[in-house]
Amino acid sequence: MTYNPLLASSAIAASAATLYRKNTVDNSGVYLINAPQTAIVEGKNTLLDIITAECPSLADPDKAHFVPTPLLPTADFQTCYNAIRERFGKLKIVKYERELITTEDGGTIGLDWSPPFTQMPEDDRPIVVLSHGLSGGSQETYVQTAIKTLTSAPYNFRTVVVNFRGCAGVKLTTHVLYNAGTTSDYDIAVKYIKGRFSQSKLVAIGYSLGANLITKYVGEQGEACPLKAAISVGNPYDLAASSNAIEQPTLRGKYVYSPAILEGLMQLYQRHSKMVATGPVKLDAEAISKIKTISEYNELITSRIFGYKNSTDYFQQNSCTQFMPNISIPFLAITALDDPLCPGSYIPRKTFRSNPHLVLALTMYGGHLGYHESLSQSWLPRPIAEFCSAIFNHTTA
């Protein structure tokens, strides 16, 4: 037989793809980390029993798997695809009705309700409250895909996205923006939602920076938390470690993640710089114009606006891990070990094993808020919707 380099290279590629697929499938399971005895949910079943019985995407050996599409085979592809879809695809699969609420200091928070009230009139059905990542909002792909599932049969929940000051088209009406620990604004939003729908049960979901924020919030609230449960997705846990991971002097850090995230932050600041300048703190405009890293942004803008000593102080005070031992409601965290922005070594496994209210769903793959099974299908909405439904089934208003 004559050697054909084209056929040979095709065979090698096919063998590599088969090997990749096999290795990926073999390591695709969901691994749950929790205390030996999880908490009783409203005096009946344990949290782990509820997850085992009603969340097959997390606990069923035959169904608790995430296999990334071969078209997005690595963590970087999984992570970047959301941004690509947002920038070029402008995903619009849900409809919102916006409501603006005002904080005591005159700040504005945007609540995006879905479905709109014209489609789903006010009633006492359960509500899922979603919080976006850094400089994001209700337009994000990961938010919309979750809402699409949560508001459709068989769930038919009401959802609302909390868009923080200056985000997603919300006008900045004070000199203060938002940060990873502004739980005071989040508390105002949650209490407003609960006040408007007093008979509805609430479960919160936070993504990335929003995951850190809601985790800090439920830890601060302790037993007084008005939420029935919370879900953390792609949580950095340690803000300094996450910042360092993003700014590693690697090709992807230097040319992909760091500049992309910094661009979003700078656009947010520049869009609202005139309002920020009305505050008592005078920022160094010349130094800000030379910002090259996220650390510099937090040092020159975030820490100064909010009165922290420096970026280190900001990170230390707001990293959510220190608040997790005090969480007293059912809490699910979904984290990928290959997340390039949130180092797996900083996942607080000891806390998950000691606090009976916490369950960590750990996956080998997924990247940062990726979890793409295909170019049009994400795995994330399934375990999220199953957990929300299970909690609503086992709690009272």
C-alpha positions in Angstrom: 0.0 0.0 0.0 1.3 3.4 -0.9 1.8 5.8 2.0 -0.7 8.7 1.9 0.3 11.5 4.2 -3.2 13.1 4.0 -4.9 9.8 5.1 -2.3 9.3 7.7 -2.7 12.7 9.2 -6.5 12.3 9.1 -6.2 8.9 10.9 -4.0 10.5 13.6 -6.4 13.4 14.1 -9.3 10.9 14.3 -7.4 8.8 16.9 -6.5 11.9 18.9 -10.1 13.0 18.9 -11.3 9.6 20.0 -8.7 9.5 22.8 -9.7 13.0 23.8 -13.3 12.1 23.9 -12.7 8.9 25.9 -10.5 10.7 28.5 -13.0 13.5 28.8 -16.0 11.2 29.3 -14.1 9.1 31.9 -13.4 12.3 33.9 -16.8 14.0 33.3 -18.5 13.1 36.6 -19.8 15.6 39.2 -18.1 15.1 42.6 -20.0 16.3 45.6 -18.1 17.6 48.7 -20.1 18.2 51.9 -20.2 17.6 55.6 -20.7 14.0 56.8 -24.2 15.0 58.0 -25.8 17.8 56.0 -28.4 20.1 57.5 -32.0 19.3 57.9 -34.1 21.5 55.6 -37.1 22.9 57.5 -37.2 19.9 59.8 -37.7 17.1 57.3 -35.0 15.9 54.8 -31.3 16.5 54.8 -29.9 18.7 52.1 -27.9 15.9 50.6 -31.0 13.6 50.6 -32.9 16.3 48.7 -30.1 16.7 46.2 -29.7 12.9 45.7 -33.4 12.4 45.2 -34.3 15.4 43.1 -31.1 16.7 41.3 -30.0 14.0 38.9 -27.6 16.3 37.1 -25.7 16.5 40.4 -26.1 13.1 42.0 -27.4 10.4 39.6 -24.4 8.4 38.5 -25.9 8.0 35.0 -26.7 11.7 34.5 -24.3 13.7 36.7 -21.8 14.4 34.0 -20.5 17.4 32.0 -18.8 16.6 28.7 -17.5 19.6 26.8 -18.2 19.8 23.1 -15.2 18.8 21.0 -15.6 22.2 19.3 -14.7 23.9 22.7 -12.3 21.3 24.1 -10.3 23.3 26.6 -11.0 25.6 29.5 -10.0 28.6 27.6 -12.3 27.9 24.7 -15.1 27.1 27.2 -14.5 30.4 29.0 -14.1 32.7 26.0 -17.1 31.4 24.0 -19.5 33.3 26.3 -17.7 36.5 25.5 -17.6 35.7 21.8 -21.4 35.1 21.7 -22.0 38.3 23.7 -19.9 40.4 21.4 -20.9 39.0 18.0 -24.1 37.1 18.6 -26.0 39.4 20.9 -28.0 36.6 22.4 -31.7 37.5 23.0 -33.6 34.5 24.2 -35.5 36.1 27.1 -37.6 39.2 27.5 -37.2 41.6 30.5 -39.3 44.3 32.1 -37.0 46.7 34.0 -37.8 48.3 37.3 -35.6 50.8 39.0 -35.3 51.0 42.8 -33.5 53.7 44.8 -31.1 53.2 47.7 -30.9 55.4 50.8 -28.0 57.4 49.4 -29.7 58.0 46.1 -28.1 55.1 44.2 -30.1 53.2 41.5 -30.4 49.4 41.1 -32.0 47.9 38.0 -34.3 44.9 38.4 -34.9 43.0 35.2 -38.0 40.8 35.6 -38.6 37.8 33.3 -41.1 37.0 32.1 -42.5 40.6 31.9 -45.5 41.1 34.1 -47.7 41.4 31.0 -46.9 37.7 30.3 -46.8 36.6 33.9 -49.0 38.7 36.2 -48.0 39.0 39.9 -48.7 35.9 42.0 -47.0 33.9 44.7 -44.9 31.6 42.6 -41.2 31.1 43.6 -38.7 33.7 42.4 -35.1 33.1 41.4 -32.9 36.1 41.9 -29.8 36.3 39.7 -26.6 38.4 40.1 -24.1 39.0 37.3 -20.4 38.9 37.1 -17.8 41.7 36.9 -19.2 44.7 34.8 -21.9 42.4 33.5 -25.7 42.4 33.6 -28.9 40.7 32.5 -27.6 40.5 28.9 -25.0 38.0 29.7 -25.2 34.6 28.0 -24.9 32.6 31.2 -27.8 34.7 32.8 -30.1 34.4 29.8 -29.6 30.6 29.3 -30.4 30.0 33.0 -33.5 32.2 32.8 -34.7 30.5 29.7 -34.8 27.2 31.6 -36.1 28.5 34.9 -39.0 30.3 33.3 -40.0 27.4 31.0 -41.9 24.2 31.8 -41.8 22.2 34.0 -40.4 24.9 36.3 -42.2 28.2 35.3 -40.5 30.3 38.0 -40.4 34.0 38.0 -36.9 35.4 37.7 -35.3 38.8 38.4 -31.8 40.0 37.6 -30.2 42.5 40.1 -28.2 44.9 37.9 -25.8 46.8 40.2 -25.1 50.5 40.0 -23.9 51.6 36.6 -24.3 48.2 35.0 -26.4 47.0 32.1 -27.6 50.5 31.2 -28.5 51.4 34.7 -27.7 55.1 35.2 -25.2 55.9 37.9 -26.9 58.4 40.2 -24.2 58.7 43.0 -20.5 58.9 42.9 -20.2 55.3 44.1 -20.2 52.3 41.7 -20.2 48.7 43.1 -17.7 46.1 44.0 -17.3 42.4 45.0 -18.6 43.1 48.5 -21.4 45.7 48.2 -23.9 43.5 50.0 -25.8 46.6 51.3 -27.2 47.2 47.8 -27.9 43.6 47.4 -29.8 43.5 50.7 -31.9 46.4 49.5 -32.8 44.6 46.3 -33.7 41.3 48.1 -35.8 43.0 50.8 -37.6 45.0 48.1 -38.4 41.8 46.1 -39.5 40.0 49.3 -41.6 43.0 50.3 -43.3 43.1 46.9 -43.9 39.3 46.8 -44.3 38.4 50.4 -45.7 35.0 49.8 -43.1 33.9 47.3 -40.0 31.9 48.2 -36.7 33.3 47.0 -33.5 31.4 45.8 -30.4 33.4 44.8 -27.9 32.6 42.1 -24.6 34.5 41.8 -22.1 34.2 39.0 -18.3 34.9 39.3 -18.0 38.2 41.1 -21.7 38.0 41.8 -21.1 34.6 43.4 -18.6 36.1 45.8 -21.0 38.9 46.6 -24.1 36.6 47.4 -21.9 34.2 49.3 -20.6 37.0 51.5 -24.2 38.2 51.9 -25.7 34.9 53.1 -22.8 34.5 55.4 -23.3 38.0 56.9 -27.1 37.3 57.2 -26.6 33.9 59.0 -29.9 32.6 60.3 -31.7 35.9 59.5 -31.2 35.4 55.7 -34.4 36.0 53.8 -33.4 33.6 51.0 -34.4 30.0 51.1 -31.2 28.9 49.4 -28.3 30.2 47.3 -26.3 29.0 44.4 -22.7 30.1 43.7 -21.3 29.5 40.2 -17.7 30.1 39.2 -16.9 31.7 42.6 -13.4 33.2 42.9 -13.5 32.6 46.7 -10.2 34.4 47.2 -10.2 37.7 45.3 -6.5 38.3 45.5 -5.8 34.8 44.2 -8.2 35.2 41.3 -6.6 38.6 40.4 -3.2 37.0 40.5 -4.3 34.1 38.3 -5.8 36.5 35.7 -2.6 38.5 35.6 -0.1 35.6 35.3 2.6 36.4 32.7 1.3 33.7 30.3 0.1 34.2 26.8 -3.5 33.8 27.8 -3.1 35.9 30.9 -1.2 38.7 29.2 -3.1 38.8 25.9 -6.6 37.4 26.6 -8.0 37.5 30.1 -6.3 40.5 31.7 -6.8 42.9 28.8 -10.4 41.7 28.2 -11.5 42.1 31.9 -9.6 45.4 32.2 -11.3 46.7 29.1 -14.7 46.0 30.7 -13.7 47.7 33.9 -12.3 50.8 32.2 -15.4 51.2 30.0 -17.6 51.0 33.1 -15.5 53.7 34.8 -15.2 55.9 31.8 -18.9 55.8 31.2 -19.5 57.1 34.7 -16.3 59.0 35.4 -18.1 62.4 35.6 -20.5 61.2 38.3 -17.7 59.4 40.2 -15.8 62.7 40.2 -18.6 64.4 42.1 -17.7 62.4 45.2 -15.4 63.5 48.0 -12.4 61.4 46.8 -10.3 63.0 44.1 -8.9 60.4 41.8 -5.6 60.7 40.0 -6.7 61.2 36.4 -3.2 61.0 35.0 -2.4 57.7 36.8 -5.8 56.3 35.8 -5.0 57.0 32.1 -1.9 54.8 32.4 -3.6 51.8 34.0 -2.4 48.6 32.5 -3.6 45.9 34.9 -6.6 44.9 37.0 -4.5 45.3 40.1 -3.8 48.9 39.2 -7.5 49.5 38.6 -8.4 48.2 42.0 -5.6 50.2 43.6 -6.3 53.5 41.9 -10.1 53.4 41.6 -12.0 50.7 43.5 -10.1 50.9 46.8 -10.1 54.8 46.8 -13.8 55.2 45.9 -14.8 52.8 48.7 -12.3 53.9 51.3 -10.1 50.9 51.5 -6.4 51.3 52.3 -5.4 49.7 49.1 -6.3 46.8 46.8 -5.0 44.3 49.3 -7.3 45.6 51.9 -10.2 45.5 49.5 -9.5 41.9 48.6 -9.1 40.8 52.2 -12.3 42.4 53.5 -14.5 41.2 50.7 -13.3 37.7 49.8 -16.2 35.5 50.6 -14.4 32.4 52.1 -14.2 34.0 55.5 -18.0 34.4 55.7 -18.9 30.9 54.6 -18.7 29.2 58.1 -21.7 31.4 59.1 -24.0 30.4 56.2 -27.2 28.9 57.6 -29.3 28.2 54.5 -28.9 25.5 51.8 -26.0 26.5 49.7 -24.8 24.9 46.5 -21.5 25.8 44.8 -20.7 24.7 41.2 -17.0 25.0 40.5 -14.8 23.7 37.6 -11.3 22.6 38.5 -10.1 23.9 35.2 -11.4 27.4 35.7 -8.6 29.6 34.5 -9.8 32.7 36.5 -10.5 31.0 39.9 -7.7 28.7 41.0 -8.9 25.3 42.3 -6.3 25.3 45.0 -8.3 28.2 46.7 -11.6 26.3 46.9 -12.3 26.2 50.7 -12.8 22.4 50.8 -12.5 22.2 54.6 -15.4 24.7 55.0 -17.6 22.6 52.6 -16.8 19.6 54.7 -17.5 21.3 58.1 -20.5 23.5 57.5 -23.6 21.2 57.0 -25.5 23.8 55.0 -22.9 23.7 52.1 -22.5 21.4 49.2 -19.8 21.8 46.6 -20.4 20.3 43.1 -17.0 19.9 41.6 -16.4 19.2 38.0 -13.2 18.5 36.1 -14.2 20.7 33.1 -16.3 23.8 32.4 -13.9 26.7 32.4 -15.2 29.9 33.9 -19.0 30.0 33.5 -18.6 27.9 30.3 -20.0 24.4 30.6 -20.9 24.3 26.9 -22.1 20.8 25.8 -22.5 22.2 22.3 -22.4 25.6 20.6 -26.0 26.1 21.5 -26.4 24.2 24.7 -25.1 24.7 28.2 -25.1 22.1 31.0 -25.3 24.7 33.8 -29.1 25.5 33.7 -30.0 21.9 34.4 -28.4 21.5 37.9 -29.4 25.1 38.7 -33.1 24.5 37.9 -33.2 21.1 39.6 -31.7 22.5 42.8 -34.1 25.5 42.8 -37.1 23.2 42.2 -36.0 20.9 45.0 -35.5 23.7 47.5 -38.9 25.2 46.6 -40.5 21.7 47.0 -39.1 21.3 50.5 -39.6 24.8 52.0 -42.5 27.1 52.9 -42.8 30.8 52.2 
